[in-house]
Structure formats: C-alpha cells, structure tokens
Amino acid sequence: MKELVEVIAKALVDNPDEVVVTESENDDELVIELKVAPSDMGKVIGKQGRIAKAIRSVVKAASSRLEKKVMVEIQ
C-alpha cells in the first residue's frame, strides 16, 4: 500500500523528491501517512478534498484483500 500511495502522490506534485510515505500497523488497522512539501499540499488535497478522497478510495479498493482497515492521513 505504501508504494501505491507514493506513486500516486509523486505523479501529482511538483516536488516528487519531498514526498514521504510512512506505514504503521496496529492490531487490525494499517495507517499510511503522506507528507508533501507545503507548496504541493493543495495539489494532493484538491478542490473540496476530491483528490484526497480519490486516493483513499483507490487504497481502500486495493486493500480489500488484506482484511484490515486502511487509513490514509495527509500531513
């Protein structure tokens, strides 16, 4: 999942070198944190959060086999 979010984020931003994706796992939950440059934050979130919602939807669809709840946090 980490690689998927990283590829999507790097395609969206102007500074792909500053994209940092971390993954942490709790009991039945997988948390993926996405950090980008402050100037690229709007591109990752999108108007009214549409791009962020789309990223979360793609990750949710890709993680359906894991049987874990996957959360994508943009910081």
Gaussian input, Z-matrix of N, CA and C with variables (Angstrom, degrees):
# hf/3-21g

backbone

0 1
 N
 C     1     B1
 C     2     B2     1     A1
 N     3     B3     2     A2     1     D1
 C     4     B4     3     A3     2     D2
 C     5     B5     4     A4     3     D3
 N     6     B6     5     A5     4     D4
 C     7     B7     6     A6     5     D5
 C     8     B8     7     A7     6     D6
 N     9     B9     8     A8     7     D7
 C    10    B10     9     A9     8     D8
 C    11    B11    10    A10     9     D9
 N    12    B12    11    A11    10    D10
 C    13    B13    12    A12    11    D11
 C    14    B14    13    A13    12    D12
 N    15    B15    14    A14    13    D13
 C    16    B16    15    A15    14    D14
 C    17    B17    16    A16    15    D15
 N    18    B18    17    A17    16    D16
 C    19    B19    18    A18    17    D17
 C    20    B20    19    A19    18    D18
 N    21    B21    20    A20    19    D19
 C    22    B22    21    A21    20    D20
 C    23    B23    22    A22    21    D21
 N    24    B24    23    A23    22    D22
 C    25    B25    24    A24    23    D23
 C    26    B26    25    A25    24    D24
 N    27    B27    26    A26    25    D25
 C    28    B28    27    A27    26    D26
 C    29    B29    28    A28    27    D27
 N    30    B30    29    A29    28    D28
 C    31    B31    30    A30    29    D29
 C    32    B32    31    A31    30    D30
 N    33    B33    32    A32    31    D31
 C    34    B34    33    A33    32    D32
 C    35    B35    34    A34    33    D33
 N    36    B36    35    A35    34    D34
 C    37    B37    36    A36    35    D35
 C    38    B38    37    A37    36    D36
 N    39    B39    38    A38    37    D37
 C    40    B40    39    A39    38    D38
 C    41    B41    40    A40    39    D39
 N    42    B42    41    A41    40    D40
 C    43    B43    42    A42    41    D41
 C    44    B44    43    A43    42    D42
 N    45    B45    44    A44    43    D43
 C    46    B46    45    A45    44    D44
 C    47    B47    46    A46    45    D45
 N    48    B48    47    A47    46    D46
 C    49    B49    48    A48    47    D47
 C    50    B50    49    A49    48    D48
 N    51    B51    50    A50    49    D49
 C    52    B52    51    A51    50    D50
 C    53    B53    52    A52    51    D51
 N    54    B54    53    A53    52    D52
 C    55    B55    54    A54    53    D53
 C    56    B56    55    A55    54    D54
 N    57    B57    56    A56    55    D55
 C    58    B58    57    A57    56    D56
 C    59    B59    58    A58    57    D57
 N    60    B60    59    A59    58    D58
 C    61    B61    60    A60    59    D59
 C    62    B62    61    A61    60    D60
 N    63    B63    62    A62    61    D61
 C    64    B64    63    A63    62    D62
 C    65    B65    64    A64    63    D63
 N    66    B66    65    A65    64    D64
 C    67    B67    66    A66    65    D65
 C    68    B68    67    A67    66    D66
 N    69    B69    68    A68    67    D67
 C    70    B70    69    A69    68    D68
 C    71    B71    70    A70    69    D69
 N    72    B72    71    A71    70    D70
 C    73    B73    72    A72    71    D71
 C    74    B74    73    A73    72    D72
 N    75    B75    74    A74    73    D73
 C    76    B76    75    A75    74    D74
 C    77    B77    76    A76    75    D75
 N    78    B78    77    A77    76    D76
 C    79    B79    78    A78    77    D77
 C    80    B80    79    A79    78    D78
 N    81    B81    80    A80    79    D79
 C    82    B82    81    A81    80    D80
 C    83    B83    82    A82    81    D81
 N    84    B84    83    A83    82    D82
 C    85    B85    84    A84    83    D83
 C    86    B86    85    A85    84    D84
 N    87    B87    86    A86    85    D85
 C    88    B88    87    A87    86    D86
 C    89    B89    88    A88    87    D87
 N    90    B90    89    A89    88    D88
 C    91    B91    90    A90    89    D89
 C    92    B92    91    A91    90    D90
 N    93    B93    92    A92    91    D91
 C    94    B94    93    A93    92    D92
 C    95    B95    94    A94    93    D93
 N    96    B96    95    A95    94    D94
 C    97    B97    96    A96    95    D95
 C    98    B98    97    A97    96    D96
 N    99    B99    98    A98    97    D97
 C   100   B100    99    A99    98    D98
 C   101   B101   100   A100    99    D99
 N   102   B102   101   A101   100   D100
 C   103   B103   102   A102   101   D101
 C   104   B104   103   A103   102   D102
 N   105   B105   104   A104   103   D103
 C   106   B106   105   A105   104   D104
 C   107   B107   106   A106   105   D105
 N   108   B108   107   A107   106   D106
 C   109   B109   108   A108   107   D107
 C   110   B110   109   A109   108   D108
 N   111   B111   110   A110   109   D109
 C   112   B112   111   A111   110   D110
 C   113   B113   112   A112   111   D111
 N   114   B114   113   A113   112   D112
 C   115   B115   114   A114   113   D113
 C   116   B116   115   A115   114   D114
 N   117   B117   116   A116   115   D115
 C   118   B118   117   A117   116   D116
 C   119   B119   118   A118   117   D117
 N   120   B120   119   A119   118   D118
 C   121   B121   120   A120   119   D119
 C   122   B122   121   A121   120   D120
 N   123   B123   122   A122   121   D121
 C   124   B124   123   A123   122   D122
 C   125   B125   124   A124   123   D123
 N   126   B126   125   A125   124   D124
 C   127   B127   126   A126   125   D125
 C   128   B128   127   A127   126   D126
 N   129   B129   128   A128   127   D127
 C   130   B130   129   A129   128   D128
 C   131   B131   130   A130   129   D129
 N   132   B132   131   A131   130   D130
 C   133   B133   132   A132   131   D131
 C   134   B134   133   A133   132   D132
 N   135   B135   134   A134   133   D133
 C   136   B136   135   A135   134   D134
 C   137   B137   136   A136   135   D135
 N   138   B138   137   A137   136   D136
 C   139   B139   138   A138   137   D137
 C   140   B140   139   A139   138   D138
 N   141   B141   140   A140   139   D139
 C   142   B142   141   A141   140   D140
 C   143   B143   142   A142   141   D141
 N   144   B144   143   A143   142   D142
 C   145   B145   144   A144   143   D143
 C   146   B146   145   A145   144   D144
 N   147   B147   146   A146   145   D145
 C   148   B148   147   A147   146   D146
 C   149   B149   148   A148   147   D147
 N   150   B150   149   A149   148   D148
 C   151   B151   150   A150   149   D149
 C   152   B152   151   A151   150   D150
 N   153   B153   152   A152   151   D151
 C   154   B154   153   A153   152   D152
 C   155   B155   154   A154   153   D153
 N   156   B156   155   A155   154   D154
 C   157   B157   156   A156   155   D155
 C   158   B158   157   A157   156   D156
 N   159   B159   158   A158   157   D157
 C   160   B160   159   A159   158   D158
 C   161   B161   160   A160   159   D159
 N   162   B162   161   A161   160   D160
 C   163   B163   162   A162   161   D161
 C   164   B164   163   A163   162   D162
 N   165   B165   164   A164   163   D163
 C   166   B166   165   A165   164   D164
 C   167   B167   166   A166   165   D165
 N   168   B168   167   A167   166   D166
 C   169   B169   168   A168   167   D167
 C   170   B170   169   A169   168   D168
 N   171   B171   170   A170   169   D169
 C   172   B172   171   A171   170   D170
 C   173   B173   172   A172   171   D171
 N   174   B174   173   A173   172   D172
 C   175   B175   174   A174   173   D173
 C   176   B176   175   A175   174   D174
 N   177   B177   176   A176   175   D175
 C   178   B178   177   A177   176   D176
 C   179   B179   178   A178   177   D177
 N   180   B180   179   A179   178   D178
 C   181   B181   180   A180   179   D179
 C   182   B182   181   A181   180   D180
 N   183   B183   182   A182   181   D181
 C   184   B184   183   A183   182   D182
 C   185   B185   184   A184   183   D183
 N   186   B186   185   A185   184   D184
 C   187   B187   186   A186   185   D185
 C   188   B188   187   A187   186   D186
 N   189   B189   188   A188   187   D187
 C   190   B190   189   A189   188   D188
 C   191   B191   190   A190   189   D189
 N   192   B192   191   A191   190   D190
 C   193   B193   192   A192   191   D191
 C   194   B194   193   A193   192   D192
 N   195   B195   194   A194   193   D193
 C   196   B196   195   A195   194   D194
 C   197   B197   196   A196   195   D195
 N   198   B198   197   A197   196   D196
 C   199   B199   198   A198   197   D197
 C   200   B200   199   A199   198   D198
 N   201   B201   200   A200   199   D199
 C   202   B202   201   A201   200   D200
 C   203   B203   202   A202   201   D201
 N   204   B204   203   A203   202   D202
 C   205   B205   204   A204   203   D203
 C   206   B206   205   A205   204   D204
 N   207   B207   206   A206   205   D205
 C   208   B208   207   A207   206   D206
 C   209   B209   208   A208   207   D207
 N   210   B210   209   A209   208   D208
 C   211   B211   210   A210   209   D209
 C   212   B212   211   A211   210   D210
 N   213   B213   212   A212   211   D211
 C   214   B214   213   A213   212   D212
 C   215   B215   214   A214   213   D213
 N   216   B216   215   A215   214   D214
 C   217   B217   216   A216   215   D215
 C   218   B218   217   A217   216   D216
 N   219   B219   218   A218   217   D217
 C   220   B220   219   A219   218   D218
 C   221   B221   220   A220   219   D219
 N   222   B222   221   A221   220   D220
 C   223   B223   222   A222   221   D221
 C   224   B224   223   A223   222   D222

   B1=1.4386
   B2=1.5343
   B3=1.3168
   B4=1.4634
   B5=1.5215
   B6=1.3188
   B7=1.4605
   B8=1.5162
   B9=1.3254
   B10=1.4589
   B11=1.5247
   B12=1.3242
   B13=1.4640
   B14=1.5193
   B15=1.3156
   B16=1.4614
   B17=1.5251
   B18=1.3138
   B19=1.4670
   B20=1.5294
   B21=1.3243
   B22=1.4679
   B23=1.5229
   B24=1.3254
   B25=1.4667
   B26=1.5247
   B27=1.3213
   B28=1.4687
   B29=1.5255
   B30=1.3300
   B31=1.4618
   B32=1.5235
   B33=1.3217
   B34=1.4612
   B35=1.5237
   B36=1.3172
   B37=1.4616
   B38=1.5264
   B39=1.3430
   B40=1.4642
   B41=1.5256
   B42=1.3266
   B43=1.4648
   B44=1.5330
   B45=1.3354
   B46=1.4720
   B47=1.5247
   B48=1.3380
   B49=1.4648
   B50=1.5246
   B51=1.3285
   B52=1.4606
   B53=1.5253
   B54=1.3160
   B55=1.4612
   B56=1.5207
   B57=1.3277
   B58=1.4646
   B59=1.5231
   B60=1.3185
   B61=1.4589
   B62=1.5236
   B63=1.3305
   B64=1.4602
   B65=1.5211
   B66=1.3101
   B67=1.4576
   B68=1.5133
   B69=1.3252
   B70=1.4647
   B71=1.5169
   B72=1.3072
   B73=1.4624
   B74=1.5138
   B75=1.3211
   B76=1.4599
   B77=1.5220
   B78=1.3146
   B79=1.4692
   B80=1.5273
   B81=1.3084
   B82=1.4632
   B83=1.5271
   B84=1.3267
   B85=1.4564
   B86=1.5253
   B87=1.3202
   B88=1.4508
   B89=1.5218
   B90=1.3271
   B91=1.4619
   B92=1.5237
   B93=1.3238
   B94=1.4545
   B95=1.5194
   B96=1.3364
   B97=1.4610
   B98=1.5191
   B99=1.3208
   B100=1.4572
   B101=1.5226
   B102=1.3317
   B103=1.4622
   B104=1.5173
   B105=1.3325
   B106=1.4641
   B107=1.5203
   B108=1.3225
   B109=1.4656
   B110=1.5352
   B111=1.3323
   B112=1.4705
   B113=1.5306
   B114=1.3202
   B115=1.4633
   B116=1.5283
   B117=1.3224
   B118=1.4583
   B119=1.5257
   B120=1.3057
   B121=1.4574
   B122=1.5279
   B123=1.3188
   B124=1.4605
   B125=1.5141
   B126=1.3058
   B127=1.4689
   B128=1.5188
   B129=1.3117
   B130=1.4549
   B131=1.5261
   B132=1.3287
   B133=1.4631
   B134=1.5287
   B135=1.3159
   B136=1.4610
   B137=1.5155
   B138=1.3125
   B139=1.4669
   B140=1.5213
   B141=1.3107
   B142=1.4659
   B143=1.5312
   B144=1.3426
   B145=1.4564
   B146=1.5120
   B147=1.3150
   B148=1.4702
   B149=1.5239
   B150=1.3194
   B151=1.4665
   B152=1.5258
   B153=1.3311
   B154=1.4697
   B155=1.5260
   B156=1.3128
   B157=1.4585
   B158=1.5295
   B159=1.3283
   B160=1.4619
   B161=1.5302
   B162=1.3409
   B163=1.4677
   B164=1.5296
   B165=1.3265
   B166=1.4683
   B167=1.5291
   B168=1.3245
   B169=1.4677
   B170=1.5201
   B171=1.3232
   B172=1.4660
   B173=1.5228
   B174=1.3205
   B175=1.4691
   B176=1.5241
   B177=1.3189
   B178=1.4628
   B179=1.5236
   B180=1.3242
   B181=1.4613
   B182=1.5230
   B183=1.3198
   B184=1.4596
   B185=1.5308
   B186=1.3124
   B187=1.4652
   B188=1.5189
   B189=1.3022
   B190=1.4632
   B191=1.5352
   B192=1.3164
   B193=1.4593
   B194=1.5269
   B195=1.3261
   B196=1.4678
   B197=1.5222
   B198=1.3161
   B199=1.4623
   B200=1.5189
   B201=1.3272
   B202=1.4626
   B203=1.5142
   B204=1.3100
   B205=1.4494
   B206=1.5266
   B207=1.3108
   B208=1.4558
   B209=1.5236
   B210=1.3204
   B211=1.4618
   B212=1.5143
   B213=1.3373
   B214=1.4574
   B215=1.5260
   B216=1.3176
   B217=1.4663
   B218=1.5116
   B219=1.3293
   B220=1.4623
   B221=1.5205
   B222=1.3440
   B223=1.4660
   B224=1.4981
   A1=110.91
   A2=115.35
   A3=120.12
   A4=110.87
   A5=116.71
   A6=120.71
   A7=111.53
   A8=116.90
   A9=121.33
   A10=111.24
   A11=116.69
   A12=120.82
   A13=110.26
   A14=116.97
   A15=120.96
   A16=111.46
   A17=117.74
   A18=121.59
   A19=110.40
   A20=116.95
   A21=120.50
   A22=110.56
   A23=116.98
   A24=120.98
   A25=111.47
   A26=117.18
   A27=119.89
   A28=111.52
   A29=117.25
   A30=120.44
   A31=111.84
   A32=117.23
   A33=121.07
   A34=114.15
   A35=118.33
   A36=121.89
   A37=112.78
   A38=115.00
   A39=121.72
   A40=111.90
   A41=117.16
   A42=122.43
   A43=109.80
   A44=117.91
   A45=118.93
   A46=113.88
   A47=117.78
   A48=120.41
   A49=111.89
   A50=116.97
   A51=120.77
   A52=113.34
   A53=117.61
   A54=121.43
   A55=108.49
   A56=115.70
   A57=121.77
   A58=107.65
   A59=116.11
   A60=121.69
   A61=107.99
   A62=115.81
   A63=120.46
   A64=108.72
   A65=114.69
   A66=120.73
   A67=108.25
   A68=116.44
   A69=120.58
   A70=108.46
   A71=114.98
   A72=120.01
   A73=110.24
   A74=116.21
   A75=122.73
   A76=108.22
   A77=117.63
   A78=121.85
   A79=111.89
   A80=116.67
   A81=121.05
   A82=111.00
   A83=115.86
   A84=120.81
   A85=110.04
   A86=115.87
   A87=122.48
   A88=107.15
   A89=117.62
   A90=122.25
   A91=108.52
   A92=115.62
   A93=122.15
   A94=107.48
   A95=116.23
   A96=121.57
   A97=109.04
   A98=115.15
   A99=122.05
   A100=108.38
   A101=115.87
   A102=121.24
   A103=108.36
   A104=115.79
   A105=121.75
   A106=108.75
   A107=115.79
   A108=120.48
   A109=108.66
   A110=117.15
   A111=119.84
   A112=113.06
   A113=117.42
   A114=119.57
   A115=112.23
   A116=117.22
   A117=121.67
   A118=113.65
   A119=117.35
   A120=120.72
   A121=112.09
   A122=116.90
   A123=120.69
   A124=112.82
   A125=116.76
   A126=120.57
   A127=111.34
   A128=117.16
   A129=120.70
   A130=110.71
   A131=116.74
   A132=120.15
   A133=110.86
   A134=117.19
   A135=120.65
   A136=112.21
   A137=115.27
   A138=120.40
   A139=109.41
   A140=115.30
   A141=123.98
   A142=112.16
   A143=116.63
   A144=121.13
   A145=114.89
   A146=117.45
   A147=119.99
   A148=112.91
   A149=117.60
   A150=119.45
   A151=109.86
   A152=117.46
   A153=120.54
   A154=110.38
   A155=116.65
   A156=121.06
   A157=110.41
   A158=117.07
   A159=120.83
   A160=111.17
   A161=116.57
   A162=120.26
   A163=109.60
   A164=115.89
   A165=119.68
   A166=111.16
   A167=117.49
   A168=120.69
   A169=111.68
   A170=116.71
   A171=120.55
   A172=110.25
   A173=116.69
   A174=120.12
   A175=110.45
   A176=116.89
   A177=120.09
   A178=110.95
   A179=117.06
   A180=120.64
   A181=111.10
   A182=116.87
   A183=120.83
   A184=111.92
   A185=116.87
   A186=120.14
   A187=112.95
   A188=118.17
   A189=119.95
   A190=112.22
   A191=118.06
   A192=121.58
   A193=113.07
   A194=117.41
   A195=120.67
   A196=113.82
   A197=117.10
   A198=122.66
   A199=111.99
   A200=115.83
   A201=122.04
   A202=108.05
   A203=115.86
   A204=120.34
   A205=107.51
   A206=116.81
   A207=121.67
   A208=108.77
   A209=116.12
   A210=122.24
   A211=108.68
   A212=116.33
   A213=121.55
   A214=106.56
   A215=115.44
   A216=121.59
   A217=108.92
   A218=116.25
   A219=121.40
   A220=107.64
   A221=115.57
   A222=119.49
   A223=110.56
   D1=-36.53
   D2=-179.30
   D3=-58.83
   D4=-44.18
   D5=-178.38
   D6=-66.35
   D7=-37.15
   D8=179.15
   D9=-62.07
   D10=-47.65
   D11=179.51
   D12=-64.52
   D13=-38.48
   D14=-179.50
   D15=-64.51
   D16=-43.19
   D17=179.88
   D18=-64.70
   D19=-43.82
   D20=179.79
   D21=-63.51
   D22=-46.06
   D23=-177.00
   D24=-65.71
   D25=-41.60
   D26=-179.25
   D27=-65.54
   D28=-29.31
   D29=178.14
   D30=-73.21
   D31=-23.02
   D32=-175.64
   D33=-89.83
   D34=-31.55
   D35=-168.37
   D36=-94.47
   D37=164.62
   D38=176.18
   D39=-84.48
   D40=-27.13
   D41=-179.02
   D42=-115.07
   D43=77.98
   D44=-176.91
   D45=-66.41
   D46=-18.40
   D47=179.00
   D48=-70.29
   D49=-21.88
   D50=-176.86
   D51=-94.86
   D52=7.43
   D53=177.48
   D54=-80.92
   D55=124.78
   D56=178.94
   D57=-127.32
   D58=124.54
   D59=179.29
   D60=-120.71
   D61=124.96
   D62=176.86
   D63=-119.56
   D64=152.58
   D65=-176.40
   D66=-130.58
   D67=128.56
   D68=175.70
   D69=-131.28
   D70=147.62
   D71=-174.22
   D72=-123.43
   D73=127.70
   D74=173.60
   D75=-101.54
   D76=-160.33
   D77=-177.14
   D78=-54.81
   D79=-65.80
   D80=-178.30
   D81=-125.56
   D82=28.79
   D83=-173.95
   D84=-139.30
   D85=138.65
   D86=177.54
   D87=-116.65
   D88=122.59
   D89=-178.20
   D90=-111.13
   D91=123.85
   D92=177.97
   D93=-112.81
   D94=119.96
   D95=-179.93
   D96=-104.62
   D97=130.64
   D98=-178.96
   D99=-115.26
   D100=123.20
   D101=177.05
   D102=-120.56
   D103=130.74
   D104=178.14
   D105=-130.08
   D106=171.75
   D107=177.54
   D108=-64.06
   D109=147.84
   D110=-179.61
   D111=-57.17
   D112=-31.94
   D113=-180.00
   D114=-72.63
   D115=-19.60
   D116=-179.71
   D117=-98.38
   D118=-0.31
   D119=-176.18
   D120=-59.87
   D121=-41.18
   D122=-179.83
   D123=-64.92
   D124=-32.04
   D125=-179.73
   D126=-72.29
   D127=-31.71
   D128=-179.85
   D129=-80.20
   D130=-34.08
   D131=-179.55
   D132=-81.33
   D133=-44.78
   D134=179.38
   D135=81.48
   D136=172.00
   D137=178.98
   D138=-67.10
   D139=125.22
   D140=-179.53
   D141=55.48
   D142=27.01
   D143=175.63
   D144=75.71
   D145=18.51
   D146=-175.35
   D147=-67.64
   D148=-40.56
   D149=-178.87
   D150=-70.64
   D151=-40.12
   D152=177.09
   D153=-61.26
   D154=-40.73
   D155=178.71
   D156=-65.70
   D157=-38.83
   D158=178.60
   D159=-65.77
   D160=-40.68
   D161=177.62
   D162=-61.21
   D163=-44.62
   D164=179.88
   D165=-63.91
   D166=-37.07
   D167=179.18
   D168=-66.12
   D169=-42.15
   D170=179.21
   D171=-64.44
   D172=-43.17
   D173=179.82
   D174=-65.89
   D175=-39.20
   D176=178.56
   D177=-63.30
   D178=-41.79
   D179=178.61
   D180=-66.01
   D181=-40.48
   D182=-179.23
   D183=-70.28
   D184=-26.14
   D185=-176.39
   D186=-95.09
   D187=9.44
   D188=-176.76
   D189=-62.45
   D190=-25.01
   D191=179.33
   D192=-79.49
   D193=-19.44
   D194=-175.50
   D195=-74.36
   D196=-21.29
   D197=-175.47
   D198=57.80
   D199=34.28
   D200=175.20
   D201=-130.57
   D202=154.27
   D203=175.31
   D204=-81.09
   D205=128.52
   D206=-178.66
   D207=-113.04
   D208=127.06
   D209=179.19
   D210=-116.88
   D211=135.74
   D212=175.74
   D213=-112.22
   D214=119.92
   D215=178.54
   D216=-111.91
   D217=130.35
   D218=178.58
   D219=-104.90
   D220=122.10
   D221=-177.09
   D222=-119.84

